[in-house]
């Protein structure tokens, strides 16, 4: 075998090799936890290139930019780097945006539109409901869900309206039309438009559909169990010519039903893609045998799944510990003491994770670890890009990129104070609706008519002049200088003067943002302001390379949902009581219970060597102590593998230091 082939196909087990070489027709790769699914996708891409397939004919789709970037790097290490760089590896929404940018004119749109984020979408939804008179009959509460059903999950508007009933359905449809009209007026797309509109373009234009379906002769999809109905239909369109689609996923790790993911997509793959072949990857390269035995026995209790058991060549000698405590506070204290003992003995805190069902559980572990001076990081905690001062600056950027973006202008209209009165803003909003004008144009029109107070009229005109000047400067700036133009724009806006002098943290945050922006353009990560804003909208967890506390050494505190895809030597799964895991919101249906069981399965399979399952007997809710039952899933675990853990002696924090450390923790969190 030639060396290049050996580099691609070497070190693959029998089933991985079969999945890589099976390049024609629909293929489902059921990849259990830790079975090397990313290796299969990257080697398959490399093998196609090695066999002479043109890079532009290969498409790999995943759910995060980080995952896409890692795939690209792995493929570059296997084949010619230039060819590898030409393979399109991206997220679903990035693919949809690419199609939308090129084909928007086919549905009467131009390409120079902005993407609004979820928070701005929610604000627009509330505004539209009020203006469209949708507050009656609980439409106001239901309209956001209606938009999600239609645009996020692929249901036809009329179908969704009929399901709501005649009266409410009419109101929802009226609000939906008003919402879409408002987006069109602003020249904005919401996040779901990035798939909803491309699917519509492909459905309404057979020539465009054929162009993309012919181009992407080989399609690969990662984490297929996380796809929703709209993504399934989109993939069926793209695979309609050749049918060469390979999806990789694990039905036992489908844990995002609450945001539209359908486990049925992977369970019924052969129904959607007739003639599909299935290959199971069951050899686990991560966990000890006892951990896998426990995970296997737990997940067999689910009825909606493909039959498979994980196995490993590692032994069964590792025990799984179970510990139960009087209260959540004692649980957190014991876990922190147990970790502190291990760290004192030389264990790396970066190889330890504390997993829990809800974010609200994190605080107790933060405090307990801080008291013992054990370093930790709360992964998936408050997003830097959700801070008010950061969103304000981004609104200024969005306005510069798209002066019609009413959401951006509304956010910063009186930051700094431009002396606009509430009645004047309402009048401008009314003019927007009546004459389909952008908010800035409506304000300028009122200023010309003398309908704004003199100071406000002057400030609005000044804003327009400054905006035009900076837009011209941005147009002429070389890529590396775009950050300087944006820095100047924030300075000229007067926004920095609105930050309290004593609020040094807010100013530091703005400085950090501007430094990240400058580095982004200097490194060539983005070519334009529009591209940077699209990147921020497309992947909020990886904005401008911020990541999830990467590079920090410490115990990981993380929700079970956010832990998917990660692995640690030692894992504590905490709060194993009914009402938390399974969560009380999910216990009313079998589907809900099965997804919660899959969530625990994901948590168990994060552990390489040691697993500790924790719970408590009572917890305080609304000022009342309530008894707690152990999670019903505990009874489904193999008792012979569970070792009941007492409360071992552990170094306790110095009582005299408690107050100091709590104060320091509050200071850090503040």
Wavefront OBJ file of the C-alpha trace (Angstrom):
o trace
v 0.000 0.000 0.000
v 1.467 3.444 -0.896
v 2.650 5.531 2.077
v -0.021 8.158 1.498
v -2.746 5.500 1.655
v -1.243 4.072 4.827
v -1.220 7.511 6.409
v -4.956 7.817 5.718
v -6.093 4.251 6.372
v -3.539 3.191 8.940
v -4.533 2.666 12.584
v -8.218 2.318 11.695
v -10.091 -0.599 13.202
v -12.160 -2.896 11.005
v -15.403 -0.932 11.192
v -13.759 2.486 10.925
v -11.969 1.310 7.777
v -15.223 0.026 6.320
v -16.894 3.411 6.943
v -14.019 5.303 5.310
v -13.996 3.134 2.170
v -17.799 3.077 1.759
v -17.996 6.272 -0.333
v -21.021 5.653 -2.579
v -24.657 5.839 -1.546
v -26.250 6.770 1.784
v -24.346 5.612 4.851
v -25.210 5.804 8.542
v -22.235 5.484 10.888
v -23.546 4.808 14.389
v -20.583 6.021 16.418
v -20.774 5.308 20.131
v -19.130 7.571 22.696
v -15.338 7.583 22.384
v -15.351 5.394 19.263
v -13.391 7.747 16.984
v -16.138 9.332 14.888
v -14.103 12.446 14.030
v -11.310 10.198 12.787
v -13.769 8.504 10.432
v -15.029 11.778 8.956
v -11.583 13.295 8.461
v -10.067 10.101 7.030
v -13.050 9.730 4.722
v -12.545 13.288 3.398
v -8.842 12.596 2.924
v -9.540 9.287 1.183
v -11.932 10.942 -1.274
v -9.284 13.530 -2.108
v -6.686 10.786 -2.461
v -8.967 9.003 -4.940
v -9.118 12.088 -7.147
v -12.389 13.656 -6.039
v -12.252 17.435 -6.567
v -12.205 19.349 -3.255
v -15.184 21.485 -4.286
v -17.276 18.313 -4.629
v -16.889 17.468 -0.927
v -19.031 18.990 1.816
v -18.684 18.290 5.543
v -21.243 19.818 7.907
v -21.018 20.063 11.670
v -22.471 22.192 14.476
v -19.637 24.479 15.620
v -16.886 26.454 13.949
v -14.435 24.936 16.406
v -15.282 21.401 15.274
v -15.057 22.480 11.626
v -11.646 24.037 12.243
v -10.335 20.910 13.947
v -11.514 18.774 11.027
v -9.723 21.014 8.544
v -6.481 20.773 10.499
v -6.670 16.988 10.683
v -7.313 16.673 6.943
v -4.404 19.014 6.158
v -2.162 16.621 8.051
v -3.239 13.727 5.850
v -3.249 15.083 2.284
v -2.101 18.052 0.230
v -2.782 21.135 2.361
v -3.987 23.233 -0.578
v -6.541 20.615 -1.632
v -7.679 20.154 1.956
v -8.219 23.901 2.378
v -10.602 23.910 -0.591
v -12.970 21.345 0.958
v -16.031 23.098 2.360
v -16.212 22.195 6.055
v -18.638 24.401 7.951
v -21.694 24.607 10.175
v -25.232 24.237 8.860
v -25.903 27.934 9.270
v -22.642 28.973 7.648
v -23.554 26.811 4.647
v -27.020 28.337 4.523
v -25.582 31.844 4.704
v -23.182 31.042 1.864
v -26.091 29.950 -0.338
v -28.216 32.897 0.772
v -25.497 35.410 -0.068
v -25.196 34.027 -3.592
v -28.844 33.290 -4.360
v -30.897 35.813 -2.351
v -31.920 37.686 -5.499
v -33.959 34.635 -6.564
v -36.476 35.457 -3.805
v -36.349 39.209 -4.252
v -33.644 40.054 -1.728
v -30.246 41.596 -2.207
v -27.114 40.184 -0.582
v -26.279 43.112 1.717
v -28.305 42.081 4.719
v -27.266 41.672 8.369
v -27.837 38.785 10.763
v -29.436 39.605 14.115
v -28.775 37.501 17.202
v -31.268 35.731 19.461
v -31.587 38.585 21.953
v -32.445 41.093 19.213
v -34.832 38.584 17.696
v -36.655 38.240 21.013
v -36.872 42.015 21.311
v -38.282 42.260 17.796
v -40.792 39.496 18.535
v -42.077 41.410 21.583
v -42.323 44.636 19.589
v -44.181 43.010 16.707
v -46.666 41.314 19.018
v -47.560 44.653 20.605
v -47.821 46.516 17.299
v -49.804 43.756 15.589
v -52.293 43.560 18.444
v -51.256 40.026 19.257
v -51.454 40.401 23.002
v -54.892 38.820 23.208
v -55.456 35.126 23.746
v -51.916 34.507 25.029
v -50.560 35.037 21.518
v -47.835 37.178 23.031
v -46.572 34.185 24.999
v -46.912 31.777 22.075
v -45.587 33.807 19.152
v -41.906 33.166 19.860
v -42.621 29.427 19.887
v -44.608 29.831 16.664
v -41.640 31.475 14.909
v -39.408 28.663 16.169
v -41.816 26.004 14.878
v -41.942 27.560 11.426
v -38.398 28.776 10.889
v -36.386 26.682 13.298
v -38.131 23.338 12.926
v -39.430 23.504 9.379
v -43.219 23.471 9.899
v -45.295 25.321 7.306
v -46.825 28.570 8.714
v -50.381 27.501 7.900
v -49.837 24.091 9.475
v -48.482 25.663 12.661
v -51.379 28.142 12.740
v -54.002 25.408 12.338
v -52.482 23.509 15.255
v -53.018 26.597 17.440
v -56.753 26.823 16.670
v -58.787 29.137 14.369
v -58.737 32.367 16.402
v -55.220 32.161 17.786
v -53.925 30.792 14.484
v -55.074 33.912 12.609
v -53.401 36.172 15.163
v -50.178 34.189 14.968
v -50.124 34.373 11.178
v -50.721 38.133 11.303
v -47.853 38.554 13.740
v -45.623 36.329 11.618
v -46.243 38.424 8.505
v -45.551 41.598 10.492
v -42.357 40.062 11.873
v -41.111 39.115 8.412
v -42.007 42.559 7.061
v -40.030 44.187 9.865
v -36.974 42.049 9.097
v -37.269 42.959 5.430
v -37.501 46.660 6.267
v -34.341 46.379 8.372
v -32.511 44.341 5.737
v -31.892 41.737 8.424
v -32.099 37.976 8.700
v -32.604 36.166 11.960
v -30.561 33.087 12.787
v -33.193 30.608 11.600
v -33.483 32.409 8.256
v -30.022 31.103 7.448
v -31.537 27.670 6.833
v -35.204 28.460 6.313
v -34.586 30.789 3.367
v -31.979 28.611 1.567
v -34.353 25.654 1.800
v -37.045 27.853 0.254
v -34.642 28.983 -2.496
v -33.767 25.389 -3.367
v -37.418 24.327 -3.303
v -38.604 27.164 -5.561
v -35.707 27.135 -8.044
v -34.955 23.722 -9.602
v -31.928 25.079 -11.479
v -30.344 26.384 -8.271
v -31.131 23.118 -6.495
v -29.476 21.137 -9.275
v -26.411 23.391 -9.157
v -25.736 22.737 -5.471
v -26.853 19.105 -5.450
v -24.549 18.428 -8.412
v -21.641 20.298 -6.904
v -21.733 18.533 -3.521
v -21.283 14.958 -4.753
v -20.107 13.730 -1.364
v -21.798 15.010 1.787
v -20.758 14.182 5.346
v -22.619 15.248 8.482
v -21.229 15.157 12.009
v -23.398 14.828 15.151
v -26.380 13.816 13.025
v -28.448 12.969 16.116
v -28.605 16.721 16.831
v -30.293 17.665 13.539
v -33.840 19.002 13.401
v -36.568 18.583 10.805
v -35.507 21.625 8.787
v -31.897 20.429 8.617
v -33.064 16.990 7.511
v -35.091 18.477 4.662
v -32.176 20.717 3.688
v -29.843 17.716 3.534
v -32.324 15.748 1.440
v -32.343 18.595 -1.074
v -28.550 18.698 -1.276
v -28.285 14.908 -1.624
v -31.088 14.648 -4.188
v -28.867 14.149 -7.270
v -26.183 11.662 -6.187
v -27.432 10.362 -2.845
v -23.879 10.130 -1.533
v -24.504 11.216 2.042
v -22.669 9.864 5.070
v -23.977 10.837 8.500
v -22.147 10.105 11.723
v -23.839 10.215 15.089
v -25.119 8.390 18.134
v -28.803 8.105 18.953
v -27.804 7.393 22.567
v -26.322 10.902 22.793
v -29.325 12.796 21.409
v -29.881 15.316 24.234
v -31.095 18.480 22.508
v -34.761 17.726 21.897
v -35.682 20.898 23.803
v -34.159 22.962 21.002
v -35.620 20.983 18.115
v -33.244 18.051 17.617
v -35.092 14.884 16.522
v -33.672 11.514 17.507
v -36.018 10.136 14.839
v -33.741 11.603 12.155
v -31.012 9.090 12.960
v -33.365 6.232 13.883
v -35.223 6.555 10.571
v -32.231 7.371 8.355
v -32.916 4.456 5.992
v -36.492 5.690 5.579
v -35.357 9.150 4.471
v -32.464 7.815 2.397
v -33.577 4.444 0.936
v -30.900 1.817 0.429
v -28.782 3.182 3.282
v -26.076 1.021 4.792
v -25.398 1.097 8.545
v -21.977 0.621 10.172
v -21.660 0.542 13.957
v -18.592 1.824 15.784
v -18.750 0.290 19.245
v -15.117 -0.014 20.321
v -14.479 2.700 22.880
v -11.021 4.234 23.194
v -11.794 6.465 26.187
v -13.236 4.753 29.242
v -12.482 1.822 31.517
v -14.600 -1.307 31.099
v -16.657 -0.849 34.264
v -17.729 2.629 33.151
v -18.852 1.280 29.782
v -20.724 -1.631 31.393
v -22.627 0.839 33.534
v -23.409 3.079 30.569
v -24.570 0.125 28.469
v -26.923 -1.217 31.144
v -28.422 2.236 31.728
v -29.138 3.040 28.088
v -30.702 -0.361 27.337
v -33.748 0.904 29.240
v -34.526 3.263 26.339
v -36.915 1.866 23.743
v -36.223 4.354 20.926
v -32.646 3.438 20.047
v -30.466 1.330 17.780
v -29.146 -1.746 19.538
v -25.419 -1.509 20.306
v -23.076 -1.972 23.260
v -19.786 -0.167 23.783
v -16.737 -2.294 24.558
v -13.072 -1.780 25.271
v -9.914 -3.783 25.669
v -9.353 -2.053 29.004
v -10.190 -4.062 32.124
v -13.112 -3.930 34.570
v -11.028 -3.294 37.685
v -12.163 0.317 38.153
v -15.077 0.810 40.563
v -17.802 3.443 40.299
v -18.528 5.186 43.566
v -21.929 6.371 44.753
v -22.280 8.857 47.581
v -25.429 10.333 49.135
v -25.506 13.324 51.462
v -28.015 15.099 53.712
v -28.166 18.292 51.602
v -26.763 19.831 48.389
v -24.445 21.947 50.520
v -22.898 18.878 52.141
v -22.634 17.257 48.712
v -20.681 20.238 47.347
v -18.474 20.368 50.444
v -17.619 16.655 50.211
v -16.904 16.822 46.465
v -14.606 19.822 46.974
v -12.792 18.078 49.854
v -12.439 14.885 47.838
v -10.972 16.827 44.895
v -8.668 18.774 47.211
v -7.295 15.477 48.571
v -6.612 14.177 45.082
v -4.998 17.423 43.956
v -2.803 17.420 47.070
v -1.718 13.912 46.088
v -0.612 15.168 42.674
v -3.699 14.836 40.462
v -4.110 17.584 37.876
v -7.259 19.673 38.520
v -7.578 20.123 34.758
v -8.395 16.419 34.450
v -11.355 16.668 36.838
v -14.943 17.672 36.051
v -18.019 18.271 38.183
v -21.153 17.756 36.094
v -24.690 18.822 37.018
v -28.094 19.163 35.377
v -28.767 22.898 35.845
v -26.551 25.988 35.925
v -27.989 27.002 39.300
v -26.129 24.087 40.924
v -22.731 25.570 40.046
v -22.525 28.217 42.768
v -22.237 25.754 45.664
v -19.278 24.031 44.000
v -17.637 27.373 43.191
v -17.769 28.374 46.839
v -16.645 24.995 48.174
v -13.668 24.779 45.808
v -12.680 28.399 46.437
v -12.640 27.788 50.184
v -10.159 24.976 49.606
v -8.115 27.050 47.189
v -8.653 24.541 44.382
v -8.524 26.260 40.970
v -11.688 25.881 38.900
v -13.395 27.227 35.792
v -17.130 27.495 35.190
v -17.511 26.424 31.582
v -20.371 27.873 29.596
v -20.946 30.591 32.189
v -21.814 34.210 31.504
v -20.898 35.083 27.929
v -18.577 38.053 27.518
v -20.502 39.011 24.402
v -23.781 39.248 26.328
v -22.530 42.027 28.586
v -24.396 45.276 28.064
v -21.355 47.372 27.203
v -20.199 44.787 24.643
v -23.619 44.515 23.021
v -23.774 48.323 22.863
v -20.454 48.494 20.993
v -21.552 45.707 18.657
v -24.756 47.647 17.965
v -22.592 50.579 16.811
v -20.670 48.168 14.562
v -23.899 46.732 13.142
v -25.257 50.199 12.437
v -22.075 51.069 10.551
v -22.389 47.885 8.477
v -26.139 48.306 7.902
v -27.735 51.742 8.605
v -31.175 50.139 8.141
v -30.678 47.909 11.216
v -33.384 49.389 13.443
v -32.587 47.016 16.303
v -29.007 48.246 16.485
v -30.047 51.916 16.304
v -32.766 51.472 18.930
v -30.216 50.054 21.334
v -27.790 52.985 21.116
v -30.182 55.779 20.149
v -29.778 57.560 23.477
v -26.332 56.216 24.358
v -24.988 58.864 24.692
v -28.024 61.003 25.446
v -29.280 62.511 22.191
v -32.155 64.244 23.956
v -34.816 62.235 22.142
v -38.096 62.058 24.044
v -40.201 58.913 24.245
v -43.009 60.511 22.225
v -40.541 61.468 19.472
v -39.153 57.931 19.279
v -42.692 56.527 19.143
v -43.556 58.935 16.340
v -40.465 57.809 14.410
v -41.396 54.148 14.918
v -44.901 54.837 13.629
v -43.458 56.570 10.572
v -41.219 53.531 9.980
v -44.259 51.269 9.847
v -46.446 53.567 7.752
v -43.840 54.546 5.139
v -41.511 51.519 5.432
v -38.570 53.706 6.347
v -35.503 52.717 8.383
v -35.618 54.263 11.847
v -32.717 56.622 11.144
v -34.431 57.949 7.995
v -37.674 58.397 9.925
v -35.884 60.407 12.614
v -34.204 62.590 9.983
v -37.573 63.157 8.288
v -39.090 64.278 11.585
v -36.093 66.550 12.171
v -36.636 68.202 8.785
v -40.323 68.682 9.614
v -39.475 70.327 12.936
v -41.141 67.460 14.802
v -38.084 66.866 16.995
v -36.851 69.200 19.693
v -33.870 71.270 18.432
v -31.198 69.478 20.471
v -32.445 66.058 19.371
v -32.658 67.154 15.722
v -29.070 68.383 15.875
v -27.853 65.145 17.483
v -29.628 62.934 14.932
v -28.100 64.878 12.033
v -24.712 64.698 13.701
v -25.080 60.925 14.055
v -25.937 60.583 10.372
v -22.954 62.698 9.302
v -20.574 60.755 11.520
v -22.021 57.460 10.288
v -21.523 58.445 6.632
v -17.950 59.578 7.286
v -16.986 56.384 9.088
v -18.681 54.237 6.443
v -16.557 55.969 3.802
v -13.417 55.442 5.909
v -14.330 51.779 6.347
v -14.792 51.389 2.593
v -11.286 52.711 1.941
v -9.505 50.968 4.829
v -7.209 48.064 4.168
v -8.081 44.890 6.023
v -5.533 45.374 8.817
v -6.759 48.916 9.467
v -10.458 48.066 9.864
v -10.003 47.698 13.610
v -8.628 51.248 13.808
v -11.679 52.592 11.956
v -14.001 50.796 14.358
v -12.032 52.068 17.346
v -12.364 55.604 15.985
v -16.094 55.085 15.396
v -16.665 54.097 19.036
v -14.650 57.125 20.150
v -16.550 59.564 17.906
v -19.905 58.141 18.973
v -19.455 59.438 22.504
v -20.426 56.066 23.938
v -17.365 55.766 26.177
v -18.453 58.916 28.027
v -21.612 57.116 29.131
v -19.605 54.591 31.168
v -19.225 55.644 34.822
v -15.712 56.778 35.663
v -15.626 54.438 38.646
v -16.672 51.426 36.505
v -13.175 50.450 35.443
v -14.303 46.891 34.672
v -16.704 48.112 31.987
v -13.983 50.144 30.293
v -11.597 47.206 30.464
v -14.236 45.035 28.783
v -14.600 47.533 25.948
v -10.816 47.731 25.631
v -10.670 43.917 25.467
v -13.301 43.897 22.749
v -11.470 46.473 20.662
v -8.165 44.625 21.080
v -9.830 41.375 19.935
v -11.324 43.193 16.956
v -7.964 44.653 15.954
v -6.241 41.266 16.231
v -9.013 39.653 14.211
v -8.360 41.935 11.237
v -4.580 42.074 11.637
v -4.386 38.266 11.555
v -6.657 38.143 8.529
v -9.316 36.070 10.300
v -12.007 38.281 8.736
v -11.944 40.310 5.537
v -14.649 42.838 6.391
v -16.809 44.215 9.173
v -19.781 42.312 7.764
v -17.855 39.034 7.893
v -16.839 39.669 11.495
v -20.427 40.383 12.537
v -21.602 37.257 10.720
v -19.019 35.226 12.588
v -20.272 36.590 15.889
v -23.866 35.800 14.975
v -23.089 32.311 13.673
v -21.214 30.962 16.661
v -21.659 32.709 19.964
v -19.503 30.232 21.906
v -16.394 30.823 19.811
v -16.540 34.551 19.116
v -13.265 36.051 17.985
v -11.356 33.112 19.377
v -12.501 33.641 22.975
v -13.556 30.004 23.416
v -14.667 28.397 26.675
v -11.996 29.355 29.183
v -9.423 27.403 27.203
v -5.906 27.367 28.496
v -6.961 27.780 32.138
v -5.913 24.962 34.442
v -8.645 24.091 36.893
v -11.511 21.782 37.795
v -14.244 22.083 35.163
v -17.714 22.951 36.482
v -20.104 22.248 33.646
v -23.675 21.236 32.856
v -24.287 17.779 31.445
v -25.509 19.299 28.187
v -22.339 21.355 27.753
v -20.105 18.395 28.653
v -20.955 16.488 25.479
v -17.817 15.989 23.412
v -15.456 16.418 26.375
v -13.593 13.851 28.459
v -11.841 13.817 31.831
v -9.890 11.353 33.968
v -12.190 11.881 36.960
v -15.872 12.841 36.748
v -18.354 13.699 39.527
v -22.014 13.655 38.459
v -23.913 15.566 41.134
v -27.543 16.134 42.049
v -28.721 12.640 41.095
v -32.218 13.048 42.528
v -35.624 12.882 40.922
v -36.675 16.362 39.880
v -33.146 17.304 38.859
v -32.077 14.230 36.876
v -34.493 13.409 35.440
v -35.610 17.024 35.500
v -39.221 17.519 36.574
v -40.017 19.295 33.286
v -39.184 16.086 31.399
v -40.939 13.455 33.485
v -44.395 13.777 31.937
v -43.620 11.836 28.759
v -41.665 8.722 27.849
v -39.706 10.738 25.285
v -38.722 13.206 27.986
v -37.579 10.461 30.356
v -35.575 8.790 27.588
v -33.783 12.020 26.740
v -32.910 12.548 30.411
v -31.556 8.990 30.526
v -29.426 9.778 27.479
v -28.170 12.864 29.309
v -26.930 10.736 32.216
v -25.409 8.325 29.686
v -23.468 11.224 28.178
v -22.244 12.215 31.631
v -21.095 8.684 32.499
v -19.187 8.300 29.226
v -17.207 11.508 29.831
v -15.120 9.629 32.423
v -11.909 7.871 31.437
v -10.883 6.324 34.759
v -12.932 7.376 37.792
v -16.635 8.082 38.165
v -18.426 9.294 41.302
v -22.229 9.595 41.391
v -23.597 11.965 44.039
v -26.990 12.902 45.400
v -28.731 14.238 48.519
v -31.756 13.437 50.679
v -33.262 16.902 51.231
v -33.046 20.321 49.632
v -34.444 23.724 50.491
v -36.988 25.056 47.996
v -38.725 28.400 48.535
v -37.706 28.391 52.179
v -39.000 24.877 52.863
v -36.941 21.695 53.345
v -38.213 19.055 50.927
v -37.317 15.357 50.928
v -35.628 14.082 47.757
v -35.752 10.648 46.214
v -32.671 9.179 44.540
v -32.834 9.452 40.778
v -34.908 6.654 39.298
v -31.951 5.967 37.014
v -29.871 4.744 39.977
v -32.002 1.576 40.127
v -31.132 0.885 36.488
v -27.388 0.809 37.144
v -25.589 -2.489 37.829
v -25.375 -2.753 41.620
v -22.317 -5.004 41.442
v -20.318 -2.140 39.916
v -21.453 0.493 42.405
v -19.351 1.007 45.495
v -21.152 3.009 48.170
v -18.869 5.777 49.393
v -18.918 7.060 52.947
v -17.802 10.536 53.858
v -14.016 10.204 54.176
v -11.936 12.428 56.328
v -10.759 15.424 54.334
v -8.891 18.610 55.134
v -11.424 21.227 56.109
v -10.906 24.928 55.374
v -9.564 27.070 58.181
v -12.672 28.616 59.815
v -10.817 31.906 60.241
v -10.227 32.025 56.494
v -13.846 31.325 55.493
v -14.971 34.931 55.609
v -11.926 36.143 53.691
v -12.275 33.566 50.937
v -16.008 34.162 50.576
v -15.324 37.861 50.236
v -12.664 37.203 47.611
v -15.020 34.901 45.713
v -17.762 37.540 45.731
v -15.232 40.107 44.514
v -14.097 37.871 41.636
v -17.677 37.091 40.621
v -18.639 40.757 40.875
l 1 2 3 4 5 6 7 8 9 10 11 12 13 14 15 16 17 18 19 20 21 22 23 24 25 26 27 28 29 30 31 32 33 34 35 36 37 38 39 40 41 42 43 44 45 46 47 48 49 50 51 52 53 54 55 56 57 58 59 60 61 62 63 64 65 66 67 68 69 70 71 72 73 74 75 76 77 78 79 80 81 82 83 84 85 86 87 88 89 90 91 92 93 94 95 96 97 98 99 100 101 102 103 104 105 106 107 108 109 110 111 112 113 114 115 116 117 118 119 120 121 122 123 124 125 126 127 128 129 130 131 132 133 134 135 136 137 138 139 140 141 142 143 144 145 146 147 148 149 150 151 152 153 154 155 156 157 158 159 160 161 162 163 164 165 166 167 168 169 170 171 172 173 174 175 176 177 178 179 180 181 182 183 184 185 186 187 188 189 190 191 192 193 194 195 196 197 198 199 200 201 202 203 204 205 206 207 208 209 210 211 212 213 214 215 216 217 218 219 220 221 222 223 224 225 226 227 228 229 230 231 232 233 234 235 236 237 238 239 240 241 242 243 244 245 246 247 248 249 250 251 252 253 254 255 256 257 258 259 260 261 262 263 264 265 266 267 268 269 270 271 272 273 274 275 276 277 278 279 280 281 282 283 284 285 286 287 288 289 290 291 292 293 294 295 296 297 298 299 300 301 302 303 304 305 306 307 308 309 310 311 312 313 314 315 316 317 318 319 320 321 322 323 324 325 326 327 328 329 330 331 332 333 334 335 336 337 338 339 340 341 342 343 344 345 346 347 348 349 350 351 352 353 354 355 356 357 358 359 360 361 362 363 364 365 366 367 368 369 370 371 372 373 374 375 376 377 378 379 380 381 382 383 384 385 386 387 388 389 390 391 392 393 394 395 396 397 398 399 400 401 402 403 404 405 406 407 408 409 410 411 412 413 414 415 416 417 418 419 420 421 422 423 424 425 426 427 428 429 430 431 432 433 434 435 436 437 438 439 440 441 442 443 444 445 446 447 448 449 450 451 452 453 454 455 456 457 458 459 460 461 462 463 464 465 466 467 468 469 470 471 472 473 474 475 476 477 478 479 480 481 482 483 484 485 486 487 488 489 490 491 492 493 494 495 496 497 498 499 500 501 502 503 504 505 506 507 508 509 510 511 512 513 514 515 516 517 518 519 520 521 522 523 524 525 526 527 528 529 530 531 532 533 534 535 536 537 538 539 540 541 542 543 544 545 546 547 548 549 550 551 552 553 554 555 556 557 558 559 560 561 562 563 564 565 566 567 568 569 570 571 572 573 574 575 576 577 578 579 580 581 582 583 584 585 586 587 588 589 590 591 592 593 594 595 596 597 598 599 600 601 602 603 604 605 606 607 608 609 610 611 612 613 614 615 616 617 618 619 620 621 622 623 624 625 626 627 628 629 630 631 632 633 634 635 636 637 638 639 640 641 642 643 644 645 646 647 648 649 650 651 652 653 654 655 656 657 658 659 660 661 662 663 664 665 666 667 668 669 670
